[in-house]
């Protein structure tokens, strides 16, 4: 940084202070690049991504900010991630908020950050109705669990009001695939 000689000392200090502040702000923003965020992914990209996961067991949590039960149970997914990630179990979240609803996407990212969801977090980059159709979903929450060969082995849904899945069901499915 070059400070002109004809400036008063006070002004020079102010310029130096501002430049330092801006460079520190730049560093802060750069550090934020690693922050937990949603990555947009199309359905076809998602299908390709799924092919890259074996030999890991993959647990995919389908959720949205408008789904109260999704939000309530999400911290358990984070707990399961901490418990099983070193055993070859990969956790992924797929947010199904409307791709054009920026306030919802912002809420979702804040929610992920607040809960320290350090695994991969995607936003389905399709029209919401199309996304549900492509993913063969009736409603959410849904947890899809893929075996080490990349085959969907469990589909835990709340479609049947008389038989809702629980966190224990998710853990039992993971344990079964680990055997």
Secondary structure in CASP SS format (residue, H / E / C, confidence):
PFRMAT SS
TARGET T0000
AUTHOR 0000-0000-0000
METHOD secondary structure of the structure
MODEL  1
X C 1.00
X C 1.00
X C 1.00
X C 1.00
X C 1.00
X C 1.00
X C 1.00
X C 1.00
X H 1.00
X H 1.00
X H 1.00
X H 1.00
X H 1.00
X H 1.00
X H 1.00
X H 1.00
X H 1.00
X H 1.00
X H 1.00
X H 1.00
X H 1.00
X H 1.00
X H 1.00
X H 1.00
X H 1.00
X H 1.00
X H 1.00
X H 1.00
X H 1.00
X H 1.00
X H 1.00
X H 1.00
X C 1.00
X C 1.00
X C 1.00
X C 1.00
X C 1.00
X C 1.00
X E 1.00
X E 1.00
X E 1.00
X C 1.00
X H 1.00
X H 1.00
X H 1.00
X H 1.00
X H 1.00
X H 1.00
X H 1.00
X H 1.00
X H 1.00
X H 1.00
X H 1.00
X C 1.00
X C 1.00
X C 1.00
X E 1.00
X E 1.00
X E 1.00
X E 1.00
X E 1.00
X E 1.00
X E 1.00
X C 1.00
X C 1.00
X C 1.00
X C 1.00
X H 1.00
X H 1.00
X H 1.00
X H 1.00
X H 1.00
X H 1.00
X H 1.00
X H 1.00
X H 1.00
X H 1.00
X H 1.00
X H 1.00
X H 1.00
X H 1.00
X H 1.00
X H 1.00
X H 1.00
X H 1.00
X H 1.00
X H 1.00
X C 1.00
X E 1.00
X E 1.00
X E 1.00
X E 1.00
X E 1.00
X E 1.00
X E 1.00
X C 1.00
X C 1.00
X C 1.00
X C 1.00
X C 1.00
X C 1.00
X H 1.00
X H 1.00
X H 1.00
X H 1.00
X H 1.00
X H 1.00
X H 1.00
X H 1.00
X H 1.00
X H 1.00
X H 1.00
X H 1.00
X H 1.00
X C 1.00
X C 1.00
X C 1.00
X C 1.00
X C 1.00
X E 1.00
X E 1.00
X E 1.00
X E 1.00
X E 1.00
X C 1.00
X C 1.00
X C 1.00
X H 1.00
X H 1.00
X H 1.00
X H 1.00
X H 1.00
X H 1.00
X H 1.00
X C 1.00
X C 1.00
X C 1.00
X C 1.00
X C 1.00
X C 1.00
X C 1.00
X E 1.00
X E 1.00
X E 1.00
X E 1.00
X E 1.00
X C 1.00
X C 1.00
X C 1.00
X C 1.00
X C 1.00
X E 1.00
X E 1.00
X E 1.00
X E 1.00
X E 1.00
X E 1.00
X C 1.00
X C 1.00
X C 1.00
X C 1.00
X C 1.00
X C 1.00
X C 1.00
X C 1.00
X C 1.00
X H 1.00
X H 1.00
X H 1.00
X H 1.00
X H 1.00
X H 1.00
X H 1.00
X H 1.00
X H 1.00
X H 1.00
X H 1.00
X H 1.00
X C 1.00
END
